[in-house]
Amino acid sequence: MKVTFIGHASILVEAAGVSVLSDPWWNGPCFGAQWWAYPLPQHQLLDDKQIDYIYISHGHHDHLHAGTLATLPKTAKVLVSSSLDLTPSIRAMGFEVIEVHPDRPTSLGDGALQAHIMPTYGDDTLLVLSDGQQVCLNLNDALHSAPTAVQDAFIQRLTAQFPSIDYAFCGYGVASHFPNCYRVPGKDAAASAAKRQAYFNREWVRIMDGLKPRFGFPFAADVVFLQEELFWANEATHNPERPTDVFSANHPHATTQVVDIAPGFQVVDHVITADIRRQPVTSEHIRMAMGPQVERANRIGPHTDAIAMETRQSLESNLSNCHAWLATFAGDYRIAIAFAQSPTSLLLEKRGALLTVAAVATADLGPVDLTYYTRWAYLRWALQRPFGDEILFVGSGGIFDYASRAAAKRDLHRELMVLIRNLPGSGKQRPAVGLRGLVWGAKQLVKRMLGRKERDLYDLLGWTVFKQS
């Protein structure tokens, strides 16, 4: 079995006369112009290869990337889980799709290579490829951010079904707007980003320790932000520590060989044949290597009154749908949505049960509790497309800027996030405060009795590191 790391979540597995390429992404950015693959994928390694199958793990743009799929031969068959609703969109791109049932592996090629696709958590899947001699496990984003109980269940299942795992590729990335897209007075942004990444590094270590593969590789986190307002996060996220260093420190006698791979790395039948390792990320090198992409990421289309009116109308319509939920929030607030290179902002105001949205000159906004900085195009996309909010909240399409720590403690961003999502059933009512508290308390009691305590991955102040006064 030969395994080549192309970049980000893309690996090429060649075994039993068959080649399987996973989650290809290199032809342009994803989530608008927000995420860019870096270190740069080595897709030229595919130039002389026949690609028989393409595995798509889930629907996020850095795994299902239409621009990259358009460059690949339509003779390749696409493997997806039958549990996901991805087949229609992939067939529309011209590919034959093979839906793999969660409990039935699919034979590839002449049958010597078996593909197992298992749904995990949050519409994600993992892939196991076995040729009868070696096993390659591709976890992509499927486990490192899943609850502990989910991780444990799959570790137990995988090790029972595959007692000897040769290669395990597991994600470890933050892969979210949180917490880098939040500003709170006194916040140490770099320390907060490093704290968040350190958590996922340790989840990667935990999974590798449970699976005990012969080789363990961190991947699916080769992403940088090129917008100037988030450029600082690249070094802060990637450089403070690496998951492989944490593993080696915590498990010095482990039989697993962990390798901090970079695009172009290759291993063949347990022998590393191209030993290319990850290097520290530097802003200077990113700007030098990706100058045109930096310019593109910071280019903003002209503001037009027509787009503003259309987006405002969509927001007002969504407010009507969400009113039953938003009106029961305890207390009042003023939240502004401000747009790059636009003189007009939208003001969401709550007074008692009355909620209004108004277009206001940015200069005339006055005091607000929270300002959300984004682009008209991103907000329009989020409001008008199914799952369009991924451009904001899986990607990094806006910045939440709190006026005070007290306002941040009220989690006002969660109220705004309800409003600017195009979700079915958004008209539901919020549970009564007393009932909600009782249910939450009961769940926590049960978890304590079972010895489990899950960390809230989106507790803003809990993840924020404040500067020492």
C-alpha positions as semicolon CSV with decimal commas, in nm:
position;residue;x (nm);y (nm);z (nm)
1;M;0,000;0,000;0,000
2;K;0,130;0,343;-0,099
3;V;-0,008;0,657;0,065
4;T;0,078;1,008;-0,057
5;F;-0,026;1,325;0,122
6;I;-0,142;1,580;-0,138
7;G;-0,249;1,857;0,103
8;H;-0,509;1,957;0,362
9;A;-0,749;1,656;0,380
10;S;-0,644;1,505;0,049
11;I;-0,448;1,181;0,040
12;L;-0,395;0,934;-0,243
13;V;-0,404;0,566;-0,148
14;E;-0,278;0,313;-0,404
15;A;-0,338;-0,053;-0,322
16;A;-0,443;-0,373;-0,501
17;G;-0,414;-0,199;-0,838
18;V;-0,663;0,073;-0,738
19;S;-0,619;0,442;-0,648
20;V;-0,845;0,636;-0,411
21;L;-0,817;1,015;-0,372
22;S;-0,985;1,181;-0,074
23;D;-1,141;1,526;-0,034
24;P;-0,950;1,707;-0,312
25;W;-0,912;2,084;-0,262
26;W;-0,651;2,303;-0,428
27;N;-0,810;2,496;-0,716
28;G;-0,905;2,821;-0,541
29;P;-1,032;2,917;-0,196
30;C;-1,342;2,803;-0,012
31;F;-1,609;2,984;0,192
32;G;-1,597;3,278;-0,043
33;A;-1,238;3,399;-0,045
34;Q;-1,177;3,315;0,320
35;W;-0,991;2,984;0,351
36;W;-0,685;2,900;0,145
37;A;-0,496;2,570;0,141
38;Y;-0,147;2,615;0,289
39;P;0,115;2,468;0,287
40;L;0,038;2,455;-0,082
41;P;-0,098;2,116;-0,195
42;Q;0,132;1,913;-0,418
43;H;-0,136;1,819;-0,669
44;Q;0,123;1,782;-0,946
45;L;0,195;1,442;-0,789
46;L;-0,132;1,329;-0,948
47;D;-0,033;1,430;-1,302
48;D;0,078;1,082;-1,409
49;K;-0,174;0,895;-1,195
50;Q;-0,500;0,732;-1,290
51;I;-0,759;0,821;-1,028
52;D;-1,011;0,541;-0,998
53;Y;-1,214;0,665;-0,702
54;I;-1,266;0,990;-0,515
55;Y;-1,390;0,979;-0,155
56;I;-1,591;1,279;-0,030
57;S;-1,623;1,268;0,348
58;H;-1,881;1,543;0,401
59;G;-2,028;1,855;0,251
60;H;-1,808;2,135;0,386
61;H;-1,642;2,328;0,107
62;D;-1,286;2,234;0,201
63;H;-1,382;1,866;0,148
64;L;-1,643;1,894;-0,126
65;H;-1,476;2,158;-0,341
66;A;-1,654;2,205;-0,672
67;G;-1,372;2,407;-0,829
68;T;-1,122;2,127;-0,772
69;L;-1,359;1,845;-0,867
70;A;-1,415;2,022;-1,199
71;T;-1,047;1,965;-1,285
72;L;-1,054;1,589;-1,218
73;P;-1,139;1,318;-1,473
74;K;-1,505;1,217;-1,483
75;T;-1,393;0,858;-1,524
76;A;-1,327;0,854;-1,150
77;K;-1,617;0,721;-0,943
78;V;-1,709;0,916;-0,632
79;L;-1,756;0,733;-0,302
80;V;-1,996;0,887;-0,050
81;S;-2,193;0,758;0,245
82;S;-2,554;0,667;0,173
83;S;-2,636;0,855;0,494
84;L;-2,546;1,192;0,338
85;D;-2,744;1,392;0,085
86;L;-2,447;1,460;-0,144
87;T;-2,525;1,242;-0,442
88;P;-2,743;1,483;-0,646
89;S;-2,492;1,769;-0,639
90;I;-2,198;1,542;-0,725
91;R;-2,387;1,374;-1,010
92;A;-2,467;1,721;-1,142
93;M;-2,090;1,771;-1,177
94;G;-2,078;1,473;-1,416
95;F;-1,950;1,199;-1,184
96;E;-2,081;0,850;-1,128
97;V;-2,156;0,816;-0,758
98;I;-2,131;0,502;-0,546
99;E;-2,326;0,529;-0,221
100;V;-2,170;0,311;0,046
101;H;-2,403;0,174;0,313
102;P;-2,279;0,222;0,673
103;D;-2,292;-0,153;0,746
104;R;-2,179;-0,287;0,409
105;P;-1,829;-0,230;0,273
106;T;-1,782;-0,181;-0,100
107;S;-1,533;-0,378;-0,306
108;L;-1,314;-0,161;-0,529
109;G;-1,141;-0,265;-0,849
110;D;-1,131;-0,643;-0,876
111;G;-1,251;-0,675;-0,516
112;A;-0,916;-0,694;-0,337
113;L;-0,958;-0,347;-0,182
114;Q;-1,245;-0,294;0,061
115;A;-1,387;0,051;0,141
116;H;-1,580;0,101;0,464
117;I;-1,750;0,442;0,507
118;M;-1,892;0,504;0,852
119;P;-2,112;0,801;0,949
120;T;-1,991;0,952;1,274
121;Y;-2,116;1,284;1,410
122;G;-2,254;1,605;1,264
123;D;-2,299;1,475;0,906
124;D;-1,939;1,359;0,884
125;T;-1,794;1,023;0,787
126;L;-1,470;0,829;0,806
127;L;-1,314;0,591;0,553
128;V;-1,129;0,265;0,610
129;L;-0,941;0,108;0,319
130;S;-0,819;-0,249;0,360
131;D;-0,641;-0,465;0,103
132;G;-0,614;-0,770;0,329
133;Q;-0,256;-0,682;0,420
134;Q;-0,266;-0,322;0,539
135;V;-0,531;-0,083;0,670
136;C;-0,548;0,292;0,609
137;L;-0,787;0,494;0,828
138;N;-0,900;0,838;0,710
139;L;-1,077;1,021;0,994
140;N;-1,064;1,370;0,834
141;D;-1,287;1,591;1,059
142;A;-1,497;1,304;1,190
143;L;-1,378;1,255;1,548
144;H;-1,147;1,520;1,689
145;S;-1,431;1,766;1,762
146;A;-1,689;1,498;1,847
147;P;-1,807;1,437;2,205
148;T;-1,593;1,203;2,412
149;A;-1,860;0,931;2,408
150;V;-1,865;0,937;2,027
151;Q;-1,486;0,918;2,011
152;D;-1,476;0,625;2,252
153;A;-1,749;0,437;2,066
154;F;-1,567;0,462;1,734
155;I;-1,226;0,384;1,881
156;Q;-1,377;0,067;2,027
157;R;-1,555;-0,020;1,703
158;L;-1,254;0,042;1,479
159;T;-1,003;-0,145;1,694
160;A;-1,242;-0,440;1,725
161;Q;-1,303;-0,457;1,351
162;F;-0,944;-0,372;1,251
163;P;-0,710;-0,494;1,529
164;S;-0,406;-0,377;1,333
165;I;-0,427;-0,027;1,180
166;D;-0,127;0,068;0,970
167;Y;-0,193;0,434;0,885
168;A;-0,427;0,670;1,067
169;F;-0,490;1,019;0,931
170;C;-0,683;1,236;1,175
171;G;-0,785;1,602;1,167
172;Y;-0,684;1,838;1,445
173;G;-0,786;2,180;1,314
174;V;-0,999;2,448;1,474
175;A;-1,194;2,457;1,145
176;S;-1,439;2,720;1,262
177;H;-1,489;3,091;1,303
178;F;-1,458;3,037;1,678
179;P;-1,284;3,198;1,871
180;N;-1,072;3,398;1,625
181;C;-1,369;3,594;1,488
182;Y;-1,466;3,734;1,829
183;R;-1,334;4,053;1,985
184;V;-1,387;4,128;2,353
185;P;-1,220;4,420;2,535
186;G;-0,904;4,296;2,704
187;K;-0,884;3,973;2,500
188;D;-0,544;3,827;2,417
189;A;-0,632;3,706;2,067
190;A;-0,317;3,504;2,003
191;A;-0,332;3,329;2,341
192;S;-0,701;3,248;2,289
193;A;-0,629;3,097;1,948
194;A;-0,342;2,892;2,090
195;K;-0,563;2,770;2,378
196;R;-0,828;2,651;2,135
197;Q;-0,575;2,477;1,912
198;A;-0,410;2,312;2,211
199;Y;-0,741;2,150;2,300
200;F;-0,778;1,993;1,955
201;N;-0,414;1,887;1,955
202;R;-0,486;1,685;2,268
203;E;-0,800;1,538;2,118
204;W;-0,584;1,417;1,827
205;V;-0,341;1,266;2,079
206;R;-0,626;1,097;2,264
207;I;-0,759;0,939;1,944
208;M;-0,415;0,818;1,834
209;D;-0,352;0,667;2,177
210;G;-0,683;0,483;2,157
211;L;-0,638;0,351;1,804
212;K;-0,267;0,267;1,839
213;P;-0,189;0,264;1,465
214;R;0,156;0,186;1,334
215;F;0,175;0,542;1,193
216;G;-0,027;0,844;1,306
217;F;-0,055;1,154;1,091
218;P;-0,220;1,492;1,169
219;F;-0,383;1,645;0,861
220;A;-0,694;1,832;0,738
221;A;-0,576;2,158;0,893
222;D;-0,368;2,308;0,613
223;V;-0,566;2,631;0,611
224;V;-0,467;2,997;0,634
225;F;-0,670;3,317;0,648
226;L;-0,563;3,586;0,404
227;Q;-0,804;3,862;0,506
228;E;-0,603;4,130;0,683
229;E;-0,830;4,131;0,988
230;L;-0,753;3,761;1,052
231;F;-0,400;3,731;0,916
232;W;-0,263;3,734;1,273
233;A;-0,434;3,400;1,345
234;N;-0,215;3,198;1,108
235;E;0,099;3,196;1,321
236;A;-0,098;3,194;1,647
237;T;-0,286;2,880;1,548
238;H;-0,019;2,673;1,373
239;N;0,306;2,746;1,556
240;P;0,280;2,734;1,939
241;E;0,275;2,353;1,951
242;R;0,220;2,060;1,718
243;P;0,001;1,757;1,798
244;T;0,288;1,520;1,728
245;D;0,503;1,695;1,991
246;V;0,222;1,661;2,246
247;F;0,188;1,291;2,164
248;S;0,561;1,226;2,200
249;A;0,573;1,410;2,533
250;N;0,270;1,231;2,677
251;H;0,340;0,884;2,534
252;P;0,719;0,846;2,507
253;H;0,701;0,466;2,494
254;A;0,417;0,435;2,242
255;T;0,456;0,195;1,951
256;T;0,285;0,444;1,720
257;Q;0,520;0,652;1,507
258;V;0,371;0,999;1,472
259;V;0,487;1,218;1,186
260;D;0,404;1,586;1,133
261;I;0,357;1,554;0,759
262;A;0,362;1,820;0,488
263;P;0,226;1,796;0,133
264;G;0,436;1,553;-0,069
265;F;0,497;1,310;0,219
266;Q;0,478;0,947;0,113
267;V;0,490;0,609;0,285
268;V;0,504;0,272;0,105
269;D;0,452;-0,058;0,288
270;H;0,558;0,094;0,622
271;V;0,866;0,266;0,475
272;I;0,871;0,645;0,451
273;T;0,988;0,717;0,097
274;A;0,937;1,095;0,092
275;D;0,997;1,236;0,439
276;I;0,855;1,586;0,405
277;R;0,771;1,747;0,739
278;R;0,562;2,044;0,843
279;Q;0,753;2,370;0,896
280;P;0,652;2,673;1,106
281;V;0,410;2,911;0,937
282;T;0,533;3,266;0,889
283;S;0,333;3,564;0,770
284;E;0,624;3,677;0,554
285;H;0,640;3,348;0,368
286;I;0,263;3,335;0,319
287;R;0,262;3,684;0,167
288;M;0,558;3,599;-0,055
289;A;0,414;3,266;-0,175
290;M;0,052;3,382;-0,208
291;G;0,069;3,749;-0,306
292;P;-0,209;3,738;-0,571
293;Q;-0,431;3,534;-0,340
294;V;-0,383;3,784;-0,057
295;E;-0,491;4,061;-0,292
296;R;-0,795;3,862;-0,402
297;A;-0,900;3,777;-0,046
298;N;-0,904;4,146;0,048
299;R;-1,079;4,267;-0,267
300;I;-1,435;4,377;-0,194
301;G;-1,699;4,434;-0,456
302;P;-1,865;4,776;-0,482
303;H;-2,159;4,856;-0,257
304;T;-2,491;4,888;-0,438
305;D;-2,825;5,003;-0,305
306;A;-2,996;4,711;-0,481
307;I;-2,791;4,450;-0,291
308;A;-2,845;4,636;0,035
309;M;-3,220;4,651;-0,016
310;E;-3,242;4,283;-0,113
311;T;-3,037;4,176;0,189
312;R;-3,235;4,396;0,426
313;Q;-3,562;4,248;0,298
314;S;-3,429;3,896;0,350
315;L;-3,328;3,987;0,704
316;E;-3,668;4,137;0,782
317;S;-3,838;3,824;0,650
318;N;-3,616;3,607;0,866
319;L;-3,690;3,827;1,167
320;S;-4,057;3,748;1,123
321;N;-3,976;3,377;1,122
322;C;-3,747;3,402;1,426
323;H;-3,953;3,646;1,630
324;A;-4,105;3,384;1,862
325;W;-3,755;3,280;1,964
326;L;-3,579;3,616;1,976
327;A;-3,854;3,798;2,164
328;T;-3,811;3,580;2,474
329;F;-3,447;3,672;2,528
330;A;-3,407;3,827;2,873
331;G;-3,327;4,195;2,834
332;D;-3,282;4,445;2,555
333;Y;-2,996;4,506;2,314
334;R;-2,873;4,697;2,010
335;I;-2,674;4,496;1,755
336;A;-2,528;4,649;1,442
337;I;-2,433;4,467;1,123
338;A;-2,168;4,676;0,949
339;F;-2,039;4,610;0,599
340;A;-1,698;4,659;0,446
341;Q;-1,677;4,972;0,228
342;S;-2,043;5,054;0,282
343;P;-2,187;5,371;0,438
344;T;-2,496;5,179;0,551
345;S;-2,537;4,941;0,843
346;L;-2,830;4,734;0,965
347;L;-2,945;4,785;1,323
348;L;-3,120;4,504;1,511
349;E;-3,286;4,646;1,819
350;K;-3,480;4,466;2,091
351;R;-3,702;4,649;2,338
352;G;-3,910;4,410;2,541
353;A;-4,086;4,182;2,293
354;L;-4,046;4,434;2,009
355;L;-3,771;4,364;1,758
356;T;-3,688;4,585;1,462
357;V;-3,437;4,592;1,181
358;A;-3,353;4,924;1,021
359;A;-3,101;5,053;0,770
360;V;-2,893;5,325;0,937
361;A;-2,604;5,537;0,824
362;T;-2,301;5,381;0,991
363;A;-2,192;5,721;1,121
364;D;-2,529;5,759;1,298
365;L;-2,549;5,422;1,473
366;G;-2,475;5,547;1,823
367;P;-2,385;5,310;2,108
368;V;-2,437;4,940;2,038
369;D;-2,370;4,629;2,245
370;L;-2,229;4,429;1,956
371;T;-2,113;4,505;1,603
372;Y;-2,088;4,230;1,345
373;Y;-1,853;4,320;1,059
374;T;-1,909;4,126;0,737
375;R;-1,969;4,170;0,363
376;W;-2,302;4,223;0,192
377;A;-2,233;3,925;-0,035
378;Y;-2,165;3,692;0,259
379;L;-2,478;3,794;0,449
380;R;-2,695;3,762;0,139
381;W;-2,552;3,413;0,079
382;A;-2,622;3,312;0,440
383;L;-2,981;3,432;0,428
384;Q;-3,085;3,303;0,090
385;R;-2,926;2,957;0,053
386;P;-2,980;2,632;0,242
387;F;-2,683;2,592;0,476
388;G;-2,563;2,928;0,344
389;D;-2,465;3,028;0,697
390;E;-2,164;2,797;0,667
391;I;-1,990;3,082;0,487
392;L;-2,009;3,273;0,816
393;F;-1,990;3,010;1,088
394;V;-1,787;2,726;0,942
395;G;-1,583;2,972;0,745
396;S;-1,476;3,304;0,892
397;G;-1,708;3,544;0,715
398;G;-1,744;3,808;0,982
399;I;-1,609;3,955;1,306
400;F;-1,816;3,987;1,626
401;D;-1,694;4,299;1,808
402;Y;-1,831;4,339;2,160
403;A;-1,849;4,679;2,325
404;S;-1,788;4,532;2,672
405;R;-1,714;4,211;2,854
406;A;-2,057;4,236;3,017
407;A;-2,223;4,230;2,674
408;A;-2,014;3,928;2,576
409;K;-2,130;3,748;2,891
410;R;-2,488;3,775;2,759
411;D;-2,393;3,579;2,446
412;L;-2,564;3,830;2,219
413;H;-2,387;3,679;1,919
414;R;-2,603;3,368;1,958
415;E;-2,915;3,582;1,909
416;L;-2,773;3,736;1,593
417;M;-2,669;3,393;1,464
418;V;-3,031;3,276;1,485
419;L;-3,139;3,572;1,275
420;I;-2,884;3,547;0,996
421;R;-2,925;3,176;0,925
422;N;-3,151;3,027;0,662
423;L;-3,274;2,730;0,863
424;P;-3,605;2,545;0,847
425;G;-3,808;2,560;1,165
426;S;-3,655;2,889;1,275
427;G;-3,994;2,999;1,399
428;K;-3,985;2,769;1,701
429;Q;-4,021;2,912;2,049
430;R;-3,748;2,929;2,309
431;P;-3,813;2,710;2,615
432;A;-3,925;2,897;2,925
433;V;-3,628;3,003;3,136
434;G;-3,734;2,791;3,431
435;L;-3,795;2,479;3,222
436;R;-3,477;2,531;3,026
437;G;-3,280;2,556;3,349
438;L;-3,439;2,243;3,492
439;V;-3,369;2,042;3,176
440;W;-3,011;2,166;3,158
441;G;-2,957;2,086;3,526
442;A;-3,102;1,738;3,485
443;K;-2,874;1,666;3,190
444;Q;-2,569;1,782;3,383
445;L;-2,666;1,564;3,680
446;V;-2,697;1,257;3,456
447;K;-2,358;1,329;3,298
448;R;-2,196;1,362;3,641
449;M;-2,351;1,033;3,749
450;L;-2,205;0,869;3,437
451;G;-1,868;1,029;3,502
452;R;-1,882;1,248;3,190
453;K;-1,841;1,621;3,161
454;E;-1,842;1,759;2,809
455;R;-1,681;2,094;2,748
456;D;-1,886;2,357;2,568
457;L;-1,678;2,416;2,256
458;Y;-1,853;2,749;2,195
459;D;-1,843;2,906;2,541
460;L;-1,704;3,245;2,442
461;L;-1,568;3,370;2,773
462;G;-1,463;3,019;2,872
463;W;-1,228;3,003;2,571
464;T;-1,112;3,365;2,591
465;V;-0,776;3,444;2,745
466;F;-0,760;3,798;2,882
467;K;-0,447;4,008;2,903
468;Q;-0,297;4,057;3,245
469;S;-0,374;4,405;3,375
